[in-house]
Amino acid sequence: MAGLIKRALIGRRVKSPADSLNRFAAQIRNTTEEHCAEILVATSLAAGWLQVTTATKLQFPEVFLSGRRLVTFPEERNFLSLYIDEIKVLKEVVKSSQAADAAQVAGGLVVLIHSIRCVQDRAQFLIAGRALWQDLLRGQSIASEMTDALFVPRMLAPSWEPLPGWQLAQRPLRAPELQLDS
């Protein structure tokens, strides 16, 4: 497993969402394309799992991450805050799981937490979120050799296009088989 993902999971706790995002973005900015590819695949696995799991009470916020709908109402911000809280709890459960994909999914959950926060509070985090995804997508060509589908939040990567000749899967992203005790 990539050292960067492990550092993101084990690293010291930071106090504010802005500090956490800035620290994580700096790690991504300073990592290799190979690590970016691993993180893209991990994020895609986590997103695929969240789209089909019953481990969360709330629905995956793809409508906001895709940019099809902007977060404008307090109820929407509250929904995303609750979803982030659910993912944080779930990340701890996944980290302790013995499933083969558990560490990778937990690393992808970290990226999704930051991504959701960036669309939740566009005024404060949208530019940083777009820079984060621009850096992550440096690993796209390598990631495309590792998986047949990537989850890329269009709100944070509006000009993203798949590599020439590479087709996105027509089926949902592969969801890992995580058995969680809840």
PASEBA-1860 file (N, C-alpha, C; in nm, 3 decimals):
! residues 182
1> MAGLIKRA> 0.085/-0.118/0.000/0.000/0.000/0.000/0.089/0.123/0.000 ~ 0.044/0.222/-0.067/0.122/0.345/-0.080/0.144/0.409/0.057 ~ 0.267/0.455/0.077/0.301/0.520/0.202/0.219/0.645/0.227 ~ 0.183/0.716/0.120/0.104/0.838/0.135/-0.033/0.809/0.195 ~ -0.096/0.702/0.148/-0.227/0.666/0.202/-0.213/0.629/0.349 ~ -0.110/0.551/0.381/-0.089/0.515/0.521/-0.065/0.638/0.607 ~ 0.015/0.734/0.557/0.038/0.856/0.634/-0.090/0.934/0.653 ~ -0.176/0.935/0.551/-0.304/1.005/0.563/-0.393/0.938/0.667
9> LIGRRVKS> -0.383/0.806/0.677/-0.467/0.734/0.773/-0.412/0.740/0.914 ~ -0.281/0.734/0.927/-0.218/0.724/1.058/-0.170/0.859/1.109 ~ -0.148/0.952/1.019/-0.089/1.082/1.052/-0.156/1.152/1.167 ~ -0.083/1.248/1.222/-0.137/1.317/1.339/-0.263/1.395/1.302 ~ -0.347/1.409/1.399/-0.474/1.478/1.381/-0.450/1.629/1.370 ~ -0.527/1.693/1.283/-0.519/1.838/1.272/-0.651/1.896/1.320 ~ -0.647/2.024/1.353/-0.761/2.083/1.420/-0.873/2.130/1.328 ~ -0.842/2.188/1.214/-0.948/2.245/1.133/-0.955/2.176/0.997
17> PADSLNRF> -1.072/2.179/0.933/-1.084/2.124/0.798/-0.987/2.190/0.700 ~ -0.966/2.320/0.713/-0.874/2.390/0.623/-0.731/2.339/0.642 ~ -0.689/2.322/0.767/-0.555/2.268/0.794/-0.540/2.128/0.739 ~ -0.641/2.047/0.760/-0.639/1.909/0.713/-0.630/1.904/0.560 ~ -0.713/1.983/0.493/-0.711/1.987/0.346/-0.576/2.038/0.295 ~ -0.525/2.144/0.355/-0.397/2.200/0.311/-0.283/2.100/0.328 ~ -0.283/2.031/0.440/-0.180/1.931/0.466/-0.190/1.815/0.366 ~ -0.310/1.766/0.345/-0.330/1.655/0.251/-0.293/1.698/0.108
25> AAQIRNTT> -0.336/1.817/0.069/-0.305/1.867/-0.066/-0.154/1.881/-0.086 ~ -0.083/1.925/0.017/0.063/1.936/0.007/0.126/1.799/-0.011 ~ 0.074/1.699/0.058/0.126/1.562/0.041/0.104/1.515/-0.103 ~ -0.014/1.541/-0.155/-0.045/1.498/-0.292/0.044/1.573/-0.392 ~ 0.058/1.700/-0.372/0.139/1.783/-0.462/0.283/1.732/-0.469 ~ 0.333/1.680/-0.358/0.472/1.638/-0.350/0.493/1.488/-0.371 ~ 0.391/1.418/-0.414/0.405/1.274/-0.433/0.422/1.241/-0.581 ~ 0.448/1.117/-0.609/0.473/1.072/-0.746/0.343/1.045/-0.820
33> EEHCAEIL> 0.354/1.034/-0.952/0.238/0.997/-1.033/0.187/0.859/-0.994 ~ 0.277/0.769/-0.957/0.237/0.634/-0.917/0.149/0.639/-0.791 ~ 0.189/0.719/-0.694/0.107/0.733/-0.573/-0.026/0.799/-0.605 ~ -0.025/0.898/-0.693/-0.151/0.961/-0.734/-0.243/0.858/-0.798 ~ -0.185/0.769/-0.879/-0.265/0.664/-0.943/-0.327/0.572/-0.839 ~ -0.248/0.532/-0.740/-0.300/0.446/-0.634/-0.413/0.515/-0.558 ~ -0.397/0.642/-0.534/-0.499/0.718/-0.462/-0.625/0.733/-0.548 ~ -0.610/0.755/-0.679/-0.726/0.761/-0.767/-0.803/0.629/-0.766
41> VATSLAAG> -0.731/0.519/-0.772/-0.796/0.388/-0.769/-0.864/0.367/-0.634 ~ -0.797/0.403/-0.526/-0.855/0.389/-0.392/-0.982/0.472/-0.379 ~ -0.979/0.594/-0.432/-1.096/0.681/-0.425/-1.210/0.623/-0.507 ~ -1.178/0.566/-0.622/-1.281/0.504/-0.706/-1.342/0.383/-0.636 ~ -1.260/0.302/-0.571/-1.312/0.188/-0.495/-1.403/0.236/-0.383 ~ -1.358/0.337/-0.310/-1.438/0.389/-0.199/-1.571/0.447/-0.248 ~ -1.566/0.524/-0.356/-1.689/0.583/-0.409/-1.784/0.474/-0.457 ~ -1.731/0.374/-0.525/-1.814/0.263/-0.571/-1.878/0.190/-0.455
49> WLQVTTAT> -1.802/0.169/-0.351/-1.855/0.102/-0.233/-1.962/0.187/-0.165 ~ -1.936/0.316/-0.150/-2.035/0.404/-0.085/-2.165/0.413/-0.164 ~ -2.158/0.398/-0.295/-2.278/0.405/-0.378/-2.370/0.285/-0.359 ~ -2.315/0.173/-0.310/-2.397/0.052/-0.298/-2.409/-0.001/-0.156 ~ -2.331/0.051/-0.063/-2.331/-0.003/0.072/-2.456/0.036/0.150 ~ -2.487/-0.048/0.246/-2.593/-0.014/0.341/-2.531/0.030/0.474 ~ -2.399/0.048/0.476/-2.329/0.088/0.598/-2.350/0.236/0.630 ~ -2.400/0.313/0.535/-2.431/0.454/0.562/-2.582/0.473/0.558
57> KLQFPEVF> -2.630/0.563/0.639/-2.773/0.592/0.641/-2.810/0.689/0.529 ~ -2.716/0.774/0.492/-2.741/0.877/0.393/-2.694/0.833/0.254 ~ -2.755/0.890/0.152/-2.722/0.856/0.015/-2.594/0.928/-0.031 ~ -2.515/0.857/-0.110/-2.391/0.913/-0.165/-2.423/1.044/-0.238 ~ -2.351/1.153/-0.210/-2.388/1.286/-0.264/-2.333/1.312/-0.405 ~ -2.352/1.217/-0.495/-2.298/1.231/-0.629/-2.352/1.356/-0.702 ~ -2.476/1.393/-0.675/-2.535/1.509/-0.742/-2.455/1.636/-0.713 ~ -2.399/1.646/-0.593/-2.319/1.763/-0.557/-2.176/1.750/-0.610
65> LSGRRLVT> -2.119/1.630/-0.599/-1.983/1.609/-0.646/-1.973/1.623/-0.798 ~ -2.080/1.588/-0.867/-2.080/1.598/-1.013/-2.098/1.743/-1.060 ~ -2.147/1.828/-0.973/-2.173/1.966/-1.011/-2.311/1.985/-1.074 ~ -2.390/1.879/-1.081/-2.525/1.892/-1.137/-2.612/1.978/-1.047 ~ -2.575/1.985/-0.920/-2.649/2.067/-0.826/-2.549/2.133/-0.732 ~ -2.562/2.261/-0.712/-2.475/2.334/-0.621/-2.535/2.333/-0.481 ~ -2.449/2.332/-0.383/-2.493/2.339/-0.244/-2.526/2.485/-0.216 ~ -2.654/2.512/-0.195/-2.696/2.650/-0.174/-2.776/2.670/-0.046
73> FPEERNFL> -2.839/2.565/0.003/-2.926/2.578/0.119/-2.860/2.520/0.245 ~ -2.894/2.575/0.360/-2.839/2.523/0.486/-2.868/2.373/0.504 ~ -2.984/2.328/0.458/-3.018/2.185/0.471/-2.921/2.099/0.391 ~ -2.877/2.147/0.276/-2.781/2.072/0.194/-2.644/2.069/0.261 ~ -2.603/2.181/0.317/-2.475/2.185/0.390/-2.480/2.090/0.510 ~ -2.593/2.090/0.579/-2.610/2.002/0.694/-2.606/1.856/0.650 ~ -2.673/1.823/0.541/-2.670/1.687/0.488/-2.526/1.643/0.461 ~ -2.448/1.730/0.395/-2.309/1.695/0.364/-2.224/1.684/0.490
81> SLYIDEIK> -2.250/1.768/0.589/-2.179/1.756/0.718/-2.209/1.622/0.783 ~ -2.334/1.583/0.783/-2.372/1.454/0.840/-2.309/1.339/0.762 ~ -2.304/1.352/0.630/-2.244/1.248/0.548/-2.093/1.237/0.576 ~ -2.026/1.350/0.588/-1.883/1.350/0.622/-1.862/1.281/0.757 ~ -1.949/1.311/0.855/-1.938/1.246/0.986/-1.955/1.095/0.973 ~ -2.050/1.052/0.892/-2.070/0.909/0.870/-1.946/0.845/0.808 ~ -1.888/0.912/0.709/-1.770/0.857/0.642/-1.652/0.849/0.740 ~ -1.637/0.948/0.826/-1.528/0.945/0.924/-1.540/0.823/1.015
89> VLKEVVKS> -1.660/0.797/1.063/-1.683/0.680/1.148/-1.657/0.553/1.068 ~ -1.709/0.550/0.948/-1.692/0.434/0.862/-1.545/0.408/0.829 ~ -1.470/0.515/0.810/-1.326/0.502/0.782/-1.255/0.428/0.895 ~ -1.290/0.461/1.018/-1.228/0.394/1.133/-1.266/0.246/1.137 ~ -1.390/0.215/1.104/-1.434/0.075/1.101/-1.362/0.001/0.988 ~ -1.354/0.064/0.871/-1.288/0.001/0.756/-1.141/-0.022/0.786 ~ -1.075/0.076/0.849/-0.932/0.062/0.883/-0.906/-0.061/0.968 ~ -1.000/-0.095/1.056/-0.981/-0.210/1.144/-1.027/-0.341/1.080
97> SQAADAAQ> -1.084/-0.334/0.963/-1.131/-0.454/0.893/-1.014/-0.535/0.839 ~ -1.032/-0.663/0.827/-0.930/-0.751/0.772/-0.952/-0.777/0.623 ~ -1.052/-0.714/0.561/-1.080/-0.735/0.419/-0.961/-0.689/0.334 ~ -0.943/-0.755/0.222/-0.828/-0.729/0.136/-0.821/-0.584/0.090 ~ -0.933/-0.523/0.057/-0.935/-0.387/0.005/-0.953/-0.281/0.113 ~ -0.954/-0.320/0.239/-0.990/-0.227/0.347/-0.898/-0.105/0.354 ~ -0.768/-0.123/0.354/-0.676/-0.009/0.365/-0.690/0.082/0.245 ~ -0.709/0.024/0.127/-0.723/0.104/0.007/-0.852/0.185/0.012
105> VAGGLVVL> -0.962/0.122/0.051/-1.089/0.192/0.061/-1.080/0.303/0.167 ~ -1.018/0.275/0.280/-1.004/0.377/0.385/-0.927/0.498/0.332 ~ -0.822/0.475/0.254/-0.749/0.585/0.193/-0.835/0.664/0.097 ~ -0.918/0.596/0.020/-1.010/0.664/-0.072/-1.114/0.745/0.002 ~ -1.155/0.697/0.120/-1.252/0.773/0.200/-1.194/0.906/0.244 ~ -1.064/0.911/0.270/-0.999/1.037/0.307/-1.016/1.139/0.194 ~ -0.990/1.096/0.071/-1.004/1.186/-0.045/-1.149/1.230/-0.059 ~ -1.243/1.138/-0.040/-1.384/1.174/-0.052/-1.428/1.271/0.056
113> IHSIRCVQ> -1.378/1.257/0.177/-1.411/1.352/0.284/-1.367/1.492/0.242 ~ -1.243/1.504/0.194/-1.195/1.635/0.151/-1.276/1.687/0.032 ~ -1.308/1.600/-0.061/-1.382/1.641/-0.181/-1.522/1.690/-0.147 ~ -1.589/1.618/-0.058/-1.724/1.659/-0.018/-1.718/1.792/0.055 ~ -1.620/1.808/0.140/-1.607/1.936/0.212/-1.584/2.051/0.113 ~ -1.508/2.025/0.007/-1.480/2.129/-0.092/-1.606/2.173/-0.167 ~ -1.696/2.079/-0.197/-1.820/2.120/-0.265/-1.922/2.174/-0.166 ~ -1.910/2.132/-0.040/-2.000/2.182/0.063/-1.977/2.331/0.089
121> DRAQFLIA> -1.852/2.370/0.094/-1.817/2.508/0.124/-1.733/2.564/0.009 ~ -1.800/2.589/-0.104/-1.731/2.635/-0.225/-1.654/2.764/-0.202 ~ -1.711/2.855/-0.126/-1.646/2.984/-0.105/-1.508/2.968/-0.043 ~ -1.494/2.874/0.049/-1.367/2.857/0.118/-1.276/2.753/0.053 ~ -1.333/2.647/-0.006/-1.251/2.532/-0.044/-1.252/2.493/-0.192 ~ -1.334/2.555/-0.276/-1.345/2.509/-0.415/-1.211/2.518/-0.489 ~ -1.141/2.627/-0.475/-1.012/2.643/-0.546/-0.913/2.537/-0.498 ~ -0.908/2.516/-0.368/-0.817/2.414/-0.313/-0.857/2.274/-0.359
129> GRALWQDL> -0.988/2.247/-0.365/-1.036/2.117/-0.411/-1.002/2.092/-0.557 ~ -1.015/2.194/-0.637/-0.979/2.179/-0.779/-0.829/2.158/-0.796 ~ -0.749/2.227/-0.716/-0.604/2.207/-0.723/-0.568/2.065/-0.677 ~ -0.634/2.018/-0.573/-0.611/1.882/-0.524/-0.639/1.780/-0.635 ~ -0.752/1.795/-0.702/-0.787/1.700/-0.808/-0.699/1.715/-0.931 ~ -0.654/1.834/-0.959/-0.559/1.851/-1.069/-0.431/1.773/-1.037 ~ -0.385/1.780/-0.914/-0.266/1.705/-0.873/-0.292/1.555/-0.875 ~ -0.406/1.511/-0.823/-0.437/1.368/-0.824/-0.442/1.312/-0.965
137> LRGQSIAS> -0.497/1.388/-1.057/-0.515/1.339/-1.194/-0.383/1.327/-1.270 ~ -0.272/1.369/-1.209/-0.141/1.341/-1.270/-0.121/1.190/-1.283 ~ -0.188/1.112/-1.198/-0.174/0.968/-1.201/-0.274/0.896/-1.289 ~ -0.352/0.970/-1.366/-0.459/0.910/-1.445/-0.409/0.804/-1.544 ~ -0.301/0.830/-1.615/-0.256/0.733/-1.716/-0.214/0.602/-1.651 ~ -0.154/0.609/-1.534/-0.115/0.487/-1.463/-0.239/0.420/-1.404 ~ -0.329/0.499/-1.347/-0.451/0.444/-1.288/-0.536/0.373/-1.394 ~ -0.535/0.423/-1.516/-0.616/0.361/-1.621/-0.567/0.221/-1.655
145> EMTDALFV> -0.443/0.189/-1.618/-0.391/0.053/-1.636/-0.429/-0.037/-1.519 ~ -0.476/0.023/-1.410/-0.508/-0.053/-1.289/-0.657/-0.081/-1.274 ~ -0.740/-0.004/-1.342/-0.885/-0.017/-1.328/-0.951/0.027/-1.458 ~ -1.076/-0.013/-1.477/-1.146/0.027/-1.599/-1.244/0.141/-1.574 ~ -1.243/0.196/-1.453/-1.331/0.308/-1.423/-1.272/0.393/-1.313 ~ -1.282/0.523/-1.330/-1.237/0.615/-1.227/-1.355/0.699/-1.181 ~ -1.357/0.729/-1.052/-1.453/0.826/-1.000/-1.381/0.959/-0.995 ~ -1.432/1.056/-1.070/-1.374/1.190/-1.072/-1.489/1.289/-1.051
153> PRMLAPSW> -1.489/1.363/-0.941/-1.597/1.459/-0.916/-1.584/1.579/-1.010 ~ -1.676/1.589/-1.103/-1.669/1.696/-1.206/-1.673/1.836/-1.145 ~ -1.732/1.851/-1.029/-1.732/1.982/-0.964/-1.590/2.026/-0.932 ~ -1.503/1.929/-0.904/-1.366/1.960/-0.867/-1.268/1.938/-0.982 ~ -1.314/1.879/-1.090/-1.230/1.856/-1.208/-1.316/1.880/-1.332 ~ -1.363/2.005/-1.351/-1.463/2.031/-1.456/-1.412/2.007/-1.598 ~ -1.284/2.017/-1.620/-1.233/1.998/-1.757/-1.176/1.858/-1.778 ~ -1.192/1.770/-1.680/-1.137/1.635/-1.689/-1.202/1.557/-1.803
161> EPLPGWQL> -1.120/1.486/-1.875/-1.165/1.395/-1.980/-1.086/1.266/-1.966 ~ -1.149/1.152/-1.996/-1.073/1.027/-1.996/-0.963/1.034/-2.101 ~ -0.860/0.954/-2.081/-0.752/0.949/-2.178/-0.804/0.905/-2.314 ~ -0.743/0.952/-2.424/-0.787/0.910/-2.558/-0.782/0.758/-2.571 ~ -0.889/0.703/-2.625/-0.897/0.559/-2.645/-0.937/0.481/-2.522 ~ -0.951/0.548/-2.410/-0.989/0.479/-2.286/-1.135/0.504/-2.260 ~ -1.211/0.399/-2.246/-1.355/0.411/-2.225/-1.388/0.396/-2.077 ~ -1.477/0.479/-2.030/-1.525/0.461/-1.894/-1.621/0.343/-1.893
169> AQRPLRAP> -1.622/0.272/-1.785/-1.709/0.155/-1.773/-1.855/0.198/-1.782 ~ -1.934/0.114/-1.843/-2.077/0.140/-1.853/-2.153/0.082/-1.735 ~ -2.083/0.017/-1.648/-2.142/-0.041/-1.528/-2.093/0.038/-1.407 ~ -2.157/0.022/-1.292/-2.108/0.091/-1.173/-1.966/0.049/-1.141 ~ -1.895/0.136/-1.072/-1.760/0.103/-1.028/-1.763/-0.023/-0.944 ~ -1.657/-0.104/-0.952/-1.649/-0.226/-0.872/-1.647/-0.188/-0.725 ~ -1.736/-0.243/-0.653/-1.742/-0.218/-0.509/-1.673/-0.332/-0.437 ~ -1.577/-0.303/-0.350/-1.509/-0.409/-0.278/-1.604/-0.484/-0.186
177> ELQLDS> -1.567/-0.605/-0.158/-1.646/-0.690/-0.068/-1.599/-0.666/0.075 ~ -1.648/-0.562/0.137/-1.612/-0.534/0.276/-1.722/-0.584/0.367 ~ -1.688/-0.671/0.459/-1.782/-0.720/0.558/-1.754/-0.644/0.687 ~ -1.840/-0.553/0.722/-1.818/-0.472/0.842/-1.915/-0.514/0.950 ~ -1.866/-0.521/1.070/-1.952/-0.548/1.185/-2.007/-0.414/1.232 ~ -2.137/-0.394/1.216/-2.194/-0.268/1.262/-2.317/-0.289/1.344
END
